[in-house]
């Protein structure tokens, strides 16, 4: 069987299981504990500013000193917003606190500090299948501290995949986003339902092709797809059929089946396994 045919066969088998309901019970992806860092208590606005600054941990100068880390010479801060409160006396003579405005507070990225290691910095990602594809595209893959919002992300502007878990399926999901961006030219901003389903269905296929146990993730993938399909008022199976064309293009891009590398199967040979189940 040719590589392209094998990919299509796995994709078809997954869709058949969605159709028949023969899906393993969803399991929770393992994820690193939420670090006890100051930013965990920040507002969504400030955490977004931190994200745009390219870090998952930022603190003030003295906060880094308390953690026995020191801001590197020449490092530049970025600013978050802190509420400023005032006091006034009510007509009844009671003192009341009110929000009078906001202050800008300088903070520094973890990447701009040196010193004692932090617990979550000891996370090391395993050698992930197909990581060489990301490297070929100039996409960096790094570990980040886990949190309650996501297990990983792909950021096209900085060409990076960040992972808060060792699970291969999460890496495959983000790699699929990177491939989809190359196929489309650019991704739509935000959590676009089509893009999310393309990424998750592609990840599920890749797990069956090169993962240790594709069935282990199938329940989670179905639950994830079901969530985004509901936004489009569709069934998971119907939504999958809607994006089938893009899924095939994404898989071809990742596995380099024609168009890249003179049509060789260099990213499929040597790692492909028999589909589970």
Backbone bond lengths (Angstrom), bond angles and torsions (degrees), N, CA, C in turn:
res aa  C-N    CA-C-N  psi(-1)  N-CA   C-N-CA  omega(-1)  CA-C   N-CA-C  phi
1 X - - - 1.472 - - 1.528 109.34 -
2 X 1.334 117.94 130.02 1.447 121.58 177.17 1.522 110.31 -68.50
3 X 1.360 114.97 156.72 1.465 119.74 -176.15 1.520 112.08 -58.02
4 X 1.332 117.00 -43.95 1.464 120.06 179.78 1.526 110.95 -59.65
5 X 1.339 116.14 -40.47 1.463 120.18 179.38 1.518 111.13 -66.20
6 X 1.327 116.73 -37.16 1.464 120.49 179.70 1.533 110.52 -65.36
7 X 1.341 115.99 -42.36 1.466 120.27 177.72 1.522 110.33 -59.89
8 X 1.327 116.92 -45.97 1.465 120.93 -179.73 1.522 111.22 -64.83
9 X 1.335 115.98 -36.43 1.464 119.66 -179.89 1.526 110.98 -65.40
10 X 1.332 116.65 -41.51 1.461 120.50 178.63 1.525 110.15 -66.09
11 X 1.333 116.75 -44.32 1.460 121.14 179.03 1.522 110.35 -59.54
12 X 1.323 117.02 -43.85 1.460 121.03 179.54 1.525 111.33 -64.32
13 X 1.332 116.44 -40.55 1.463 119.83 -179.59 1.520 111.53 -64.06
14 X 1.328 116.97 -36.52 1.462 120.63 178.43 1.528 110.36 -67.45
15 X 1.327 116.50 -44.55 1.465 120.29 179.23 1.528 110.88 -64.37
16 X 1.334 116.62 -36.19 1.469 119.82 177.09 1.527 110.70 -61.86
17 X 1.324 116.92 -37.87 1.455 120.34 -179.43 1.526 110.89 -72.54
18 X 1.342 116.53 -34.98 1.466 119.61 172.89 1.532 110.13 -60.25
19 X 1.335 115.45 -40.01 1.467 121.08 -176.77 1.528 111.15 -68.88
20 X 1.328 116.83 -42.47 1.465 120.46 -176.49 1.518 112.91 -84.57
21 X 1.330 116.66 -13.74 1.460 119.91 -178.06 1.517 113.41 82.03
22 X 1.336 117.23 9.62 1.467 121.76 179.09 1.525 108.68 -82.48
23 X 1.331 115.37 75.81 1.458 121.39 -173.70 1.524 108.96 -125.59
24 X 1.329 117.88 129.57 1.469 119.25 176.81 1.519 111.15 -59.04
25 X 1.314 116.28 153.23 1.456 121.03 177.41 1.516 109.99 -60.34
26 X 1.333 116.54 135.78 1.463 120.74 -179.01 1.521 110.29 -62.98
27 X 1.320 115.43 137.59 1.460 121.12 175.76 1.518 108.19 -115.84
28 X 1.320 116.61 159.49 1.469 120.55 177.11 1.517 108.48 -84.54
29 X 1.324 116.51 131.89 1.459 119.60 173.09 1.530 107.92 -62.29
30 X 1.319 116.43 140.66 1.466 118.23 174.12 1.518 107.55 -72.11
31 X 1.305 116.57 141.80 1.459 120.72 -177.48 1.515 108.44 -144.51
32 X 1.302 115.88 147.02 1.449 119.66 -179.27 1.521 110.51 -66.58
33 X 1.340 118.16 149.74 1.467 120.32 -178.34 1.525 112.30 -59.93
34 X 1.313 115.37 151.94 1.462 120.17 176.26 1.514 108.70 -67.40
35 X 1.320 118.98 122.00 1.459 119.76 -179.27 1.517 110.85 -71.02
36 X 1.318 115.97 145.80 1.454 121.56 177.85 1.513 108.23 -87.14
37 X 1.327 115.39 82.96 1.455 121.01 -177.14 1.527 109.16 -121.73
38 X 1.324 117.73 156.41 1.472 120.32 -179.04 1.522 113.53 -54.37
39 X 1.340 117.44 -38.42 1.467 120.67 -175.94 1.522 112.72 -64.70
40 X 1.340 117.27 -18.97 1.468 119.88 178.66 1.517 111.31 -62.66
41 X 1.343 117.38 -22.46 1.461 122.22 -178.94 1.532 112.26 -100.06
42 X 1.319 116.59 1.47 1.460 119.60 -178.81 1.528 110.78 -73.64
43 X 1.320 114.50 163.25 1.462 120.45 174.56 1.527 109.46 -70.95
44 X 1.339 115.77 163.27 1.456 120.57 177.19 1.520 110.72 -59.43
45 X 1.326 116.80 -37.80 1.466 121.09 179.12 1.525 110.83 -59.89
46 X 1.337 116.79 -47.24 1.459 120.52 -178.45 1.520 112.12 -69.22
47 X 1.348 117.04 -35.91 1.464 118.79 177.06 1.527 110.60 -67.27
48 X 1.337 116.37 -32.42 1.459 120.20 176.44 1.528 110.32 -67.25
49 X 1.331 116.92 -40.65 1.465 120.58 176.58 1.528 110.29 -61.28
50 X 1.323 116.36 -39.03 1.466 121.18 178.14 1.523 110.35 -64.66
51 X 1.336 115.95 -42.46 1.466 121.13 178.53 1.523 110.30 -59.97
52 X 1.329 116.71 -45.26 1.463 120.82 -179.94 1.530 111.64 -65.66
53 X 1.333 116.22 -25.81 1.464 119.78 178.15 1.521 111.64 -77.83
54 X 1.341 116.73 -6.47 1.448 120.73 175.49 1.506 115.17 83.93
55 X 1.337 116.90 33.52 1.450 120.11 179.85 1.518 110.38 -146.46
56 X 1.339 116.78 161.91 1.461 121.92 174.81 1.517 111.74 -111.01
57 X 1.330 116.54 3.88 1.464 120.56 178.94 1.516 108.42 -150.46
58 X 1.305 115.76 119.96 1.461 121.14 176.57 1.529 108.13 -137.76
59 X 1.327 116.23 143.40 1.464 120.29 -178.12 1.525 109.59 -147.57
60 X 1.316 115.03 165.42 1.449 120.39 175.09 1.522 110.56 -73.07
61 X 1.335 116.17 166.88 1.465 122.51 -176.54 1.529 111.35 -55.33
62 X 1.322 117.06 -48.58 1.463 120.46 -178.50 1.523 112.38 -70.75
63 X 1.342 116.79 -32.67 1.465 119.37 177.41 1.525 111.02 -63.11
64 X 1.322 117.06 -38.23 1.461 119.48 176.62 1.528 110.47 -67.28
65 X 1.333 117.27 -37.38 1.460 119.61 177.17 1.528 111.13 -62.49
66 X 1.337 116.30 -40.02 1.467 119.98 178.22 1.529 111.54 -63.43
67 X 1.333 117.19 -28.83 1.460 121.86 177.06 1.526 111.65 -87.47
68 X 1.348 115.73 7.98 1.465 122.77 -179.47 1.519 112.30 61.48
69 X 1.324 113.70 36.51 1.460 120.50 172.30 1.529 107.26 -126.26
70 X 1.331 115.19 153.64 1.452 119.84 -171.52 1.521 109.85 -131.79
71 X 1.318 115.54 137.78 1.459 121.31 -178.06 1.527 109.06 -69.11
72 X 1.324 115.32 130.81 1.461 120.76 -179.40 1.524 111.09 -65.32
73 X 1.309 115.76 147.38 1.455 121.04 178.41 1.525 110.03 -61.92
74 X 1.316 116.14 131.06 1.458 120.97 179.12 1.509 114.68 87.84
75 X 1.340 117.30 -4.39 1.464 119.99 179.48 1.524 110.43 -66.93
76 X 1.311 116.40 142.46 1.456 121.08 -179.70 1.526 110.33 -103.85
77 X 1.290 116.04 138.28 1.463 121.01 178.83 1.517 110.02 -84.60
78 X 1.329 115.26 163.93 1.456 120.49 163.78 1.523 106.45 -122.79
79 X 1.315 117.50 170.62 1.463 120.11 -169.35 1.526 112.16 -117.60
80 X 1.319 114.38 138.19 1.450 121.75 170.83 1.529 108.10 -114.09
81 X 1.316 116.67 172.80 1.461 121.21 -177.57 1.522 110.48 -107.72
82 X 1.309 115.33 134.81 1.464 120.90 176.49 1.528 108.35 -122.80
83 X 1.321 118.31 138.12 1.472 120.13 -178.84 1.528 111.26 -68.83
84 X 1.318 115.12 145.12 1.476 121.08 174.93 1.523 107.19 -115.10
85 X 1.308 115.74 125.86 1.459 121.02 -176.27 1.527 111.28 -109.71
86 X 1.312 115.00 147.47 1.453 121.49 174.72 1.523 110.26 -124.76
87 X 1.304 115.92 171.20 1.469 120.54 179.47 1.515 109.43 -126.30
88 X 1.309 115.86 143.42 1.456 120.28 175.88 1.526 108.58 -148.13
89 X 1.299 113.16 158.31 1.468 118.75 -177.62 1.520 109.29 -96.24
90 X 1.326 115.82 131.25 1.455 120.81 179.48 1.525 110.09 -78.15
91 X 1.324 115.55 172.11 1.462 120.64 179.48 1.522 111.46 -61.93
92 X 1.335 115.28 -26.05 1.470 119.13 178.98 1.524 112.21 -84.26
93 X 1.353 115.76 1.02 1.456 119.17 178.96 1.516 114.14 87.61
94 X 1.343 116.90 6.25 1.457 119.85 179.06 1.530 110.23 -90.38
95 X 1.311 114.53 142.90 1.454 119.95 178.66 1.525 109.54 -83.30
96 X 1.327 116.66 125.58 1.454 121.02 -179.64 1.526 110.57 -120.17
97 X 1.329 114.13 144.65 1.463 121.08 178.50 1.529 108.44 -96.63
98 X 1.321 116.79 135.99 1.458 120.40 179.90 1.525 109.61 -136.94
99 X 1.328 115.44 155.64 1.454 121.44 177.61 1.522 108.51 -81.07
100 X 1.325 115.76 117.39 1.465 119.43 -177.40 1.523 112.94 -100.39
101 X 1.320 116.90 -9.71 1.461 119.53 -179.96 1.518 110.83 155.92
102 X 1.337 115.03 -160.69 1.460 120.28 -178.97 1.521 110.38 -132.28
103 X 1.315 114.98 150.59 1.457 122.64 175.05 1.528 108.97 -112.34
104 X 1.321 116.47 149.37 1.461 119.85 172.36 1.524 108.54 -91.22
105 X 1.319 115.50 134.75 1.467 121.26 -177.57 1.526 109.08 -122.05
106 X 1.340 117.88 123.71 1.466 119.53 179.39 1.524 111.31 -76.04
107 X 1.326 116.76 134.20 1.462 122.40 175.95 1.528 108.39 -134.57
108 X 1.325 115.59 158.62 1.459 121.64 -177.64 1.522 110.16 -120.38
109 X 1.310 116.06 144.77 1.456 122.11 179.71 1.529 110.67 -72.48
110 X 1.315 115.71 149.88 1.461 120.77 173.32 1.519 110.86 -53.47
111 X 1.350 116.20 -40.95 1.460 120.96 -176.89 1.524 112.70 -63.55
112 X 1.332 117.55 -14.83 1.462 121.94 179.63 1.517 112.26 -102.75
113 X 1.343 116.27 21.73 1.462 120.88 179.04 1.523 110.97 -127.36
114 X 1.320 115.44 159.63 1.461 123.63 173.09 1.516 108.27 -129.76
115 X 1.330 115.84 161.37 1.462 118.67 176.00 1.502 112.57 138.35
116 X 1.332 115.71 -150.58 1.448 121.53 -176.97 1.535 110.95 -65.14
117 X 1.340 117.37 140.14 1.476 119.25 179.17 1.516 110.95 -68.54
118 X 1.331 115.24 147.14 1.453 121.87 174.96 1.522 108.45 -93.97
119 X 1.332 116.76 152.39 1.461 120.96 -174.78 1.520 112.13 -52.92
120 X 1.345 116.80 -46.22 1.454 118.57 -174.02 1.515 112.24 -74.16
121 X 1.341 118.30 -12.72 1.457 120.12 177.14 1.527 112.00 -71.97
122 X 1.317 117.82 -12.15 1.455 121.34 -179.41 1.531 111.94 -79.79
123 X 1.342 116.69 -5.15 1.466 120.98 177.63 1.529 109.36 -64.18
124 X 1.311 115.55 131.69 1.459 120.61 175.66 1.528 108.72 -129.05
125 X 1.309 115.57 128.25 1.458 119.67 178.09 1.517 109.76 -77.28
126 X 1.330 117.55 144.22 1.462 120.11 175.68 1.521 110.07 -73.01
127 X 1.306 116.54 173.07 1.462 121.00 173.01 1.523 107.34 -70.82
128 X 1.304 116.46 109.52 1.463 121.25 -174.54 1.518 111.08 -89.43
129 X 1.338 117.55 136.12 1.468 119.43 174.68 1.523 110.28 -58.19
130 X 1.314 116.38 138.43 1.471 123.85 176.94 1.525 113.63 71.88
131 X 1.336 117.99 10.91 1.467 119.23 177.57 1.520 110.30 -62.90
132 X 1.347 116.57 -25.29 1.464 119.83 179.83 1.525 111.47 -65.87
133 X 1.341 117.14 -23.47 1.468 120.11 176.68 1.525 109.79 -66.62
134 X 1.336 115.72 -46.05 1.469 120.16 177.33 1.525 110.03 -59.71
135 X 1.323 116.37 -43.89 1.468 120.44 -179.24 1.523 110.88 -61.92
136 X 1.324 116.83 -40.87 1.467 120.91 179.36 1.520 111.28 -62.26
137 X 1.320 116.18 -34.48 1.458 120.98 -179.83 1.530 112.32 -84.48
138 X 1.332 117.76 0.73 1.460 120.54 -178.55 1.514 113.25 75.32
139 X 1.341 116.67 23.41 1.471 121.94 179.50 1.530 108.52 -99.15
140 X 1.309 117.52 120.58 1.462 121.03 178.77 1.528 109.67 -80.18
141 X 1.322 116.35 150.06 1.462 122.80 178.27 1.522 107.28 -123.50
142 X 1.345 116.66 120.75 1.456 119.45 -176.23 1.519 110.40 -136.69
143 X 1.330 114.88 157.47 1.462 121.37 175.27 1.519 109.16 -88.79
144 X 1.316 115.96 144.32 1.461 121.88 176.36 1.527 108.21 -131.40
145 X 1.323 117.48 158.41 1.465 119.02 175.55 1.512 110.57 -65.15
146 X 1.332 117.07 141.75 1.456 120.86 -179.82 1.512 111.30 -69.11
147 X 1.297 116.12 153.46 1.461 120.21 174.19 1.517 109.11 -150.44
148 X 1.332 115.52 -179.15 1.456 119.98 -171.83 1.517 112.96 -86.71
149 X 1.316 119.32 2.95 1.460 120.58 -174.58 1.531 113.03 -103.97
150 X 1.309 117.37 -33.23 1.453 118.12 -176.63 1.524 110.18 -158.87
151 X 1.340 115.98 161.12 1.459 122.70 175.55 1.519 110.92 -98.81
152 X 1.312 116.53 -14.10 1.455 120.69 179.85 1.514 109.59 -178.39
153 X 1.308 116.06 170.18 1.466 119.97 175.51 1.520 109.05 -155.27
154 X 1.329 115.03 158.44 1.457 122.11 169.86 1.514 107.54 -117.79
155 X 1.321 116.53 127.11 1.460 120.67 178.10 1.519 108.22 -114.94
156 X 1.336 115.28 112.71 1.457 120.56 -174.40 1.524 111.91 -69.56
157 X 1.340 117.17 -34.68 1.468 120.60 -176.09 1.524 112.03 -62.08
158 X 1.332 117.06 -35.85 1.466 120.63 -179.35 1.525 112.30 -108.41
159 X 1.347 116.28 3.14 1.469 121.58 178.67 1.529 110.79 51.50
160 X 1.332 115.54 62.20 1.462 118.77 178.97 1.519 111.27 -142.86
161 X 1.320 114.32 144.36 1.454 123.15 171.58 1.517 107.07 -110.54
162 X 1.322 117.02 125.40 1.458 122.08 178.96 1.525 108.55 -115.20
163 X 1.328 116.37 134.19 1.459 121.53 -174.71 1.514 110.85 -127.41
164 X 1.337 116.00 134.09 1.461 121.74 176.46 1.525 110.66 -108.70
165 X 1.322 117.14 18.42 1.448 122.76 -179.18 1.519 109.32 -154.49
166 X 1.316 116.36 156.24 1.456 121.35 177.47 1.531 112.21 -85.91
167 X 1.326 117.27 -7.14 1.466 120.30 -174.62 1.530 111.16 -61.47
168 X 1.328 115.31 128.02 1.462 120.43 -178.68 1.522 112.12 -60.60
169 X 1.335 117.04 -36.54 1.459 120.22 -175.13 1.524 111.50 -61.51
170 X 1.330 117.86 -33.37 1.465 120.35 178.88 1.528 109.93 -68.86
171 X 1.329 116.29 -42.41 1.466 119.46 176.02 1.524 110.48 -61.37
172 X 1.329 117.21 -44.53 1.462 120.43 179.99 1.533 110.90 -61.42
173 X 1.332 116.76 -38.26 1.469 121.15 178.78 1.526 109.98 -59.97
174 X 1.333 116.12 -47.91 1.465 119.46 -178.13 1.531 111.58 -71.34
175 X 1.333 116.65 -35.28 1.465 119.65 175.64 1.529 110.31 -63.26
176 X 1.339 116.47 -36.95 1.466 120.59 176.95 1.523 110.55 -63.88
177 X 1.331 117.96 -38.26 1.465 120.20 175.12 1.537 110.53 -59.77
178 X 1.341 115.62 -43.84 1.464 119.57 179.80 1.525 110.90 -62.47
179 X 1.339 116.36 -41.47 1.459 120.41 178.57 1.526 111.10 -66.59
180 X 1.333 115.91 -40.21 1.467 120.83 179.84 1.528 110.32 -62.68
181 X 1.333 116.46 -37.88 1.468 120.65 177.79 1.532 110.07 -63.22
182 X 1.335 117.04 -37.57 1.462 120.30 178.58 1.529 110.57 -70.09
183 X 1.328 116.40 -36.51 1.473 120.69 179.70 1.527 110.51 -68.03
184 X 1.347 116.31 -45.27 1.463 121.26 -174.57 1.529 113.45 -85.91
185 X 1.320 117.43 -21.96 1.459 121.20 -171.74 1.508 110.44 102.27
186 X 1.342 116.51 -44.12 1.463 121.98 172.98 1.523 108.24 -163.50
187 X 1.321 114.96 156.76 1.464 120.36 179.39 1.517 110.68 -90.23
188 X 1.326 115.87 154.82 1.461 120.18 172.21 1.515 108.96 -70.32
189 X 1.318 118.64 144.88 1.465 119.89 179.63 1.525 111.67 -68.58
190 X 1.331 115.42 153.64 1.462 120.10 176.26 1.512 112.73 80.42
191 X 1.339 114.71 -171.32 1.466 121.88 -177.96 1.527 109.65 -88.87
192 X 1.303 116.62 75.13 1.458 122.26 179.59 1.528 109.38 -69.53
193 X 1.341 117.28 128.18 1.464 119.75 -172.54 1.526 112.65 -61.93
194 X 1.325 116.80 -39.06 1.460 119.03 179.73 1.521 110.87 -65.42
195 X 1.324 116.65 -45.13 1.459 120.52 -179.30 1.517 111.70 -62.90
196 X 1.331 116.55 -39.16 1.461 119.70 -179.48 1.527 111.29 -68.26
197 X 1.327 116.99 -38.25 1.464 119.71 179.34 1.526 110.44 -71.62
198 X 1.331 117.31 -39.21 1.470 120.27 175.21 1.525 109.73 -57.62
199 X 1.325 116.88 -45.82 1.463 120.87 -177.41 1.523 111.58 -65.86
200 X 1.338 117.04 -42.89 1.465 119.67 -175.95 1.524 111.67 -73.84
201 X 1.323 117.19 -39.74 1.464 119.26 178.03 1.531 110.15 -67.27
202 X 1.315 117.40 -39.81 1.466 121.01 176.41 1.523 110.17 -62.06
203 X 1.338 116.44 -42.06 1.461 120.51 179.60 1.518 111.18 -62.85
204 X 1.320 116.53 -39.43 1.458 120.45 179.27 1.524 111.44 -63.83
205 X 1.326 116.43 -41.07 1.462 120.13 177.44 1.527 110.21 -64.86
206 X 1.330 117.33 -44.50 1.463 120.82 -179.12 1.529 111.28 -62.48
207 X 1.331 116.54 -36.48 1.464 119.45 176.89 1.522 111.05 -60.37
208 X 1.312 116.95 -41.48 1.459 120.51 179.36 1.530 111.43 -69.58
209 X 1.328 116.52 -31.17 1.456 119.85 -178.14 1.528 112.79 -80.83
210 X 1.331 116.78 -44.99 1.469 119.27 -172.63 1.522 112.75 -127.13
211 X 1.323 117.58 -5.27 1.455 119.46 -178.44 1.515 112.05 -80.53
212 X 1.321 115.14 171.68 1.463 120.51 -179.30 1.524 111.19 -75.30
213 X 1.329 116.66 -34.37 1.465 119.68 -178.68 1.516 108.41 -158.78
214 X 1.337 116.22 92.39 1.457 119.83 -177.19 1.510 113.30 -60.54
215 X 1.335 117.40 -34.39 1.460 120.29 -178.48 1.522 112.09 -64.19
216 X 1.311 116.22 -26.98 1.458 119.82 -177.47 1.534 111.68 -59.43
217 X 1.333 116.25 -29.75 1.454 121.03 -175.01 1.527 114.05 -101.43
218 X 1.327 117.03 -7.89 1.463 119.70 -169.59 1.525 112.34 -61.77
219 X 1.335 117.05 -39.30 1.457 119.72 179.43 1.514 112.31 -63.40
220 X 1.342 116.34 -43.19 1.455 120.19 177.39 1.524 111.15 -62.79
221 X 1.339 116.26 -42.11 1.464 120.04 -179.42 1.522 110.98 -62.44
222 X 1.329 116.90 -42.13 1.467 120.17 179.36 1.524 110.40 -63.38
223 X 1.336 117.10 -42.90 1.466 121.04 178.93 1.526 111.23 -62.25
224 X 1.327 115.98 -41.76 1.471 121.71 179.66 1.526 109.97 -64.22
225 X 1.320 116.52 -48.00 1.467 120.73 -179.80 1.519 110.71 -64.10
226 X 1.331 116.57 -39.39 1.465 120.94 179.30 1.528 111.06 -58.97
227 X 1.326 116.46 -39.97 1.468 121.41 179.89 1.529 110.97 -60.77
228 X 1.333 116.67 -47.77 1.465 119.45 -177.63 1.530 111.86 -76.73
229 X 1.325 117.41 -31.01 1.465 119.85 176.66 1.520 110.92 -63.56
230 X 1.340 116.54 -36.27 1.463 120.42 -179.70 1.522 111.13 -63.06
231 X 1.342 117.70 -30.21 1.466 121.06 178.42 1.529 110.35 -64.61
232 X 1.340 115.49 -31.42 1.467 120.45 179.40 1.525 111.55 -95.02
233 X 1.358 115.05 8.24 1.461 121.26 -179.64 1.536 111.05 57.03
234 X 1.318 114.54 47.06 1.451 121.32 -179.65 1.522 109.76 -131.67
235 X 1.328 116.04 161.98 1.461 120.60 172.57 1.527 107.44 -79.94
236 X 1.340 118.11 158.36 1.469 119.79 176.89 1.529 112.18 -55.72
237 X 1.349 116.49 -42.26 1.456 120.06 -179.45 1.526 111.09 -65.10
238 X 1.327 116.33 -44.02 1.458 120.07 179.40 1.513 112.15 -62.58
239 X 1.328 116.80 -41.03 1.461 121.18 179.29 1.525 110.76 -65.41
240 X 1.339 116.48 -38.74 1.458 120.30 178.72 1.528 110.98 -62.72
241 X 1.332 116.46 -42.17 1.463 119.55 178.64 1.531 111.13 -65.23
242 X 1.331 116.73 -31.77 1.469 121.01 178.48 1.533 111.54 -62.22
243 X 1.334 116.84 -34.64 1.468 120.25 -173.44 1.532 112.11 -106.70
244 X 1.327 116.98 9.85 1.459 120.81 -175.34 1.529 112.45 -53.43
245 X 1.326 117.09 -43.64 1.465 120.42 -178.49 1.514 112.23 -60.07
246 X 1.338 116.30 -44.97 1.466 119.94 179.40 1.522 111.47 -67.10
247 X 1.331 117.09 -36.52 1.463 120.54 178.96 1.532 110.17 -61.17
248 X 1.317 116.78 -44.76 1.461 120.27 179.97 1.526 110.69 -63.32
249 X 1.323 117.68 -40.31 1.470 120.63 178.52 1.526 111.29 -65.67
250 X 1.333 116.48 -39.95 1.463 121.06 179.04 1.525 110.37 -64.00
251 X 1.328 116.93 -44.86 1.454 120.46 -179.81 1.529 111.08 -65.97
252 X 1.312 116.69 -39.16 1.462 119.80 177.21 1.526 110.95 -63.66
253 X 1.318 116.59 -38.79 1.466 120.58 179.31 1.525 110.84 -65.80
254 X 1.332 116.98 -44.10 1.463 120.83 -178.69 1.523 111.33 -68.19
255 X 1.326 116.28 -44.48 1.457 120.75 -175.77 1.522 112.65 -87.86
256 X 1.342 115.87 -1.93 1.457 122.76 177.04 1.518 111.55 55.97
257 X 1.321 114.99 50.75 1.467 121.00 178.69 1.525 109.25 -94.88
258 X 1.303 115.89 83.21 1.461 120.18 -178.98 1.516 110.17 87.22
259 X 1.288 117.84 138.69 1.460 122.89 176.64 1.510 112.31 92.79
260 X 1.337 118.43 -38.94 1.453 121.93 176.57 1.525 108.67 -112.28
261 X 1.316 114.86 149.09 1.459 120.07 170.81 1.535 111.62 57.15
262 X 1.354 115.35 36.40 1.468 121.33 178.39 1.522 113.54 57.54
263 X 1.328 116.50 29.59 1.456 120.05 174.17 1.506 114.18 79.81
264 X 1.338 118.73 6.21 1.462 119.23 -179.89 1.511 110.16 -75.97
265 X 1.324 115.50 164.99 1.454 121.27 -178.95 1.523 110.46 -103.14
266 X 1.344 117.90 39.80 1.460 121.52 -170.47 1.518 112.95 -61.28
267 X 1.329 119.25 -28.06 1.453 120.79 -179.32 1.523 111.95 -96.31
268 X 1.304 117.52 9.08 1.455 121.15 176.68 1.521 110.08 -114.78
269 X 1.318 116.35 -42.45 1.459 120.20 -179.96 1.534 109.58 -64.74
270 X 1.317 115.77 137.29 1.458 120.20 175.55 1.514 114.30 92.07
271 X 1.342 117.15 -19.84 1.468 118.59 179.55 1.520 112.31 -119.71
272 X 1.323 117.08 -15.76 1.461 119.22 -175.29 1.523 110.88 -69.84
273 X 1.297 115.95 138.99 1.450 122.25 177.45 1.528 109.50 -120.57
274 X 1.303 116.34 166.52 1.448 118.96 174.27 1.526 109.98 -68.83
275 X 1.317 118.74 136.10 1.465 120.24 178.85 1.516 111.28 -56.93
276 X 1.350 114.16 137.86 1.463 118.26 177.15 1.508 110.20 -72.78
277 X 1.314 116.05 146.97 1.463 120.20 175.81 1.497 111.94 75.54
